[in-house]
Amino acid sequence: MDPNLLFTAVEMVGMVAFALYGALVGLKYRLDLFGILLMGITASLGGGVIRDLLIGITPPAMFQDYRYLLVAVVTSLVVFLAAYLSRGRYHDYETKVEALANIFDALGLGAFNVVGVQAGINAGFSDNGFLLVFLGLMTGIGGGILRDLFVLRMPVVFHKHVYALPAIGGSYLYYLLLCRLSVPQLPASMVVIALVFLVRMLATRYRWNLPHAP
């Protein structure tokens, strides 16, 4: 499989997943259409903007290729229209919708870990493992942090369901498989996305959290 095509496919999966979750957070906080679109765009593309600035890609990719913004806008708009056409019944199913959003969020996290590390490799930093793992982490959590700050809530990554640990582990695993063990990109990507997704789902199911100070 063409590595560029694979990279684009994984990136699109992550963007759709995070835009969905961002738009659903906007609905929960009863934002208007513009607010929901902005939440979807921020959650989907915010981490990538931070990543690109860190490795000197200016302007960031979202400003060079309209497809990124289009995917985020269309996904967020679909979520808004679905809620709008439900005539207020959306909030009757809010718990189920949040569970579905968490699934998309877990899927997007693994995909963006892969995308972040791969972007660093493509930029010529394959010998800097710490930077690659950090890029994978920021691509995965950066947009979500900005999303939560927009609605004045504590970012999920700081307090709930060991969110950052799977992102760090997934990013390191992808770096290890690709740069140290020379595993092909397709199986390496699938393994990382599947493992991050599994850990996030188990953390949600069993309420795993890091220790808090009393």
C-alpha positions as CSV (number, residue, x, y, z in Angstrom):
1,M,0.0,0.0,0.0
2,D,1.3,3.5,-0.9
3,P,2.6,5.0,2.4
4,N,1.3,8.4,1.5
5,L,-2.2,7.1,0.9
6,L,-2.1,5.2,4.2
7,F,-0.9,8.3,6.1
8,T,-3.8,10.3,4.6
9,A,-6.3,7.6,5.4
10,V,-5.2,7.4,9.0
11,E,-5.2,11.2,9.3
12,M,-8.8,11.4,7.9
13,V,-10.0,8.8,10.4
14,G,-8.5,10.8,13.3
15,M,-10.0,14.1,12.0
16,V,-13.5,12.7,11.6
17,A,-13.4,11.1,15.0
18,F,-12.1,14.2,16.8
19,A,-14.5,16.5,14.9
20,L,-17.4,14.3,15.9
21,Y,-16.4,14.4,19.6
22,G,-15.7,18.2,19.5
23,A,-19.1,18.9,18.0
24,L,-20.8,16.7,20.5
25,V,-19.2,18.6,23.3
26,G,-20.5,21.8,21.7
27,L,-24.0,20.3,21.7
28,K,-23.7,19.4,25.4
29,Y,-22.8,23.0,26.2
30,R,-25.7,24.2,24.0
31,L,-23.5,26.3,21.6
32,D,-24.9,27.7,18.4
33,L,-23.9,26.6,14.9
34,F,-20.7,28.6,14.8
35,G,-19.7,27.4,18.2
36,I,-20.2,23.8,17.3
37,L,-18.3,24.2,14.0
38,L,-15.4,25.9,15.9
39,M,-15.4,23.1,18.5
40,G,-15.2,20.4,15.8
41,I,-12.5,22.2,13.9
42,T,-10.4,22.9,17.1
43,A,-10.7,19.4,18.4
44,S,-9.8,17.9,15.0
45,L,-7.0,20.3,13.8
46,G,-5.7,22.0,16.9
47,G,-3.2,19.3,17.8
48,G,-1.9,19.2,14.3
49,V,-1.3,22.9,14.2
50,I,0.7,22.7,17.4
51,R,2.7,19.8,16.0
52,D,3.5,21.6,12.7
53,L,4.6,24.7,14.5
54,L,7.0,22.6,16.7
55,I,8.7,21.1,13.6
56,G,8.8,24.3,11.6
57,I,6.0,23.6,9.1
58,T,4.6,27.1,8.4
59,P,1.8,27.7,7.6
60,P,0.5,24.5,9.3
61,A,-0.9,21.8,7.1
62,M,-4.6,22.8,7.7
63,F,-3.8,26.2,6.0
64,Q,-2.2,24.5,3.0
65,D,-4.7,21.8,2.1
66,Y,-8.4,22.7,2.2
67,R,-9.4,19.0,2.7
68,Y,-8.5,19.2,6.4
69,L,-10.8,22.0,7.2
70,L,-13.5,20.6,4.9
71,V,-13.6,17.3,6.7
72,A,-13.8,19.0,10.1
73,V,-16.5,21.4,9.0
74,V,-18.7,18.7,7.2
75,T,-18.4,16.3,10.2
76,S,-19.4,19.0,12.7
77,L,-22.2,20.2,10.4
78,V,-23.6,16.7,10.2
79,V,-23.6,16.4,14.0
80,F,-25.4,19.8,14.3
81,L,-28.0,18.9,11.7
82,A,-28.7,15.6,13.3
83,A,-29.3,17.3,16.7
84,Y,-31.3,20.2,15.1
85,L,-33.6,17.9,13.2
86,S,-34.3,15.8,16.2
87,R,-36.4,18.7,17.5
88,G,-34.9,18.7,21.0
89,R,-34.9,14.9,21.5
90,Y,-31.1,14.8,21.3
91,H,-30.7,15.5,25.0
92,D,-33.0,12.6,25.8
93,Y,-30.3,10.3,24.5
94,E,-27.3,12.4,25.8
95,T,-25.8,9.5,27.8
96,K,-25.8,7.1,24.9
97,V,-24.4,9.8,22.6
98,E,-21.6,10.6,25.0
99,A,-20.7,6.9,25.1
100,L,-20.6,6.8,21.3
101,A,-18.5,10.0,21.3
102,N,-16.0,8.4,23.7
103,I,-15.6,5.5,21.2
104,F,-14.8,8.0,18.4
105,D,-12.4,9.8,20.7
106,A,-10.5,6.7,21.5
107,L,-10.3,5.8,17.8
108,G,-9.1,9.3,17.0
109,L,-6.5,9.3,19.7
110,G,-4.7,6.2,18.3
111,A,-4.9,7.5,14.8
112,F,-3.5,10.9,15.7
113,N,-0.6,9.3,17.7
114,V,0.4,7.6,14.4
115,V,-0.1,10.8,12.4
116,G,2.0,12.9,14.8
117,V,4.9,10.5,14.9
118,Q,4.8,9.9,11.2
119,A,4.8,13.7,10.5
120,G,8.0,14.0,12.5
121,I,9.6,11.1,10.6
122,N,8.6,12.7,7.3
123,A,10.1,16.0,8.4
124,G,13.5,14.3,9.0
125,F,13.5,13.7,12.8
126,S,13.5,9.9,12.8
127,D,16.6,9.9,15.0
128,N,15.0,11.9,17.7
129,G,12.7,9.5,19.6
130,F,11.8,12.0,22.3
131,L,10.6,14.6,19.8
132,L,8.6,12.0,17.8
133,V,6.8,10.7,20.9
134,F,6.0,14.3,22.0
135,L,4.7,15.1,18.5
136,G,2.4,12.0,18.7
137,L,1.2,13.0,22.1
138,M,0.5,16.7,21.2
139,T,-1.3,15.7,18.0
140,G,-3.5,13.4,20.0
141,I,-4.3,15.6,23.0
142,G,-3.6,19.2,21.8
143,G,-6.9,19.8,20.1
144,G,-8.9,18.3,23.0
145,I,-7.2,20.6,25.5
146,L,-8.1,23.6,23.4
147,R,-11.6,22.3,23.0
148,D,-12.1,21.9,26.7
149,L,-10.7,25.3,27.5
150,F,-13.1,26.9,25.1
151,V,-16.0,25.7,27.2
152,L,-14.2,26.5,30.5
153,R,-13.9,22.9,31.7
154,M,-10.9,21.1,33.1
155,P,-9.3,19.3,30.1
156,V,-10.1,15.6,30.3
157,V,-6.5,14.7,29.7
158,F,-5.5,16.1,33.2
159,H,-7.8,14.0,35.3
160,K,-9.8,11.2,33.7
161,H,-9.3,7.7,32.4
162,V,-5.5,7.7,32.0
163,Y,-5.9,9.6,28.8
164,A,-2.4,10.8,28.3
165,L,-0.7,7.4,29.1
166,P,-2.2,5.6,26.1
167,A,-1.2,8.5,23.9
168,I,2.4,8.4,25.1
169,G,2.5,4.6,24.9
170,G,1.0,4.5,21.4
171,S,3.4,7.1,20.1
172,Y,6.4,5.4,21.6
173,L,5.2,2.0,20.2
174,Y,4.8,3.4,16.7
175,Y,8.3,5.0,16.9
176,L,9.7,1.7,18.1
177,L,8.0,-0.5,15.5
178,L,8.8,1.8,12.6
179,C,12.2,3.3,13.4
180,R,13.8,0.6,15.5
181,L,12.3,-2.7,14.4
182,S,11.6,-1.7,10.7
183,V,8.0,-3.0,10.8
184,P,6.1,-1.8,7.7
185,Q,3.9,1.2,8.1
186,L,0.5,-0.5,7.6
187,P,0.8,-3.2,10.3
188,A,2.5,-0.8,12.7
189,S,-0.3,1.8,12.3
190,M,-3.0,-0.9,12.8
191,V,-1.4,-2.3,15.9
192,V,-1.0,1.1,17.5
193,I,-4.5,2.3,16.8
194,A,-6.0,-1.0,18.0
195,L,-4.0,-1.0,21.3
196,V,-4.7,2.6,22.1
197,F,-8.4,2.1,21.4
198,L,-8.4,-1.0,23.6
199,V,-6.7,0.7,26.5
200,R,-9.0,3.7,26.3
201,M,-12.1,1.5,26.3
202,L,-10.9,-0.6,29.2
203,A,-10.0,2.6,31.1
204,T,-13.5,3.9,30.5
205,R,-15.1,0.6,31.4
206,Y,-13.2,0.0,34.6
207,R,-12.7,3.7,35.5
208,W,-8.9,3.5,35.5
209,N,-7.3,6.8,36.7
210,L,-3.9,7.9,37.8
211,P,-3.5,8.6,41.6
212,H,-4.8,11.9,42.9
213,A,-3.3,13.7,45.9
214,P,-5.7,13.5,48.9
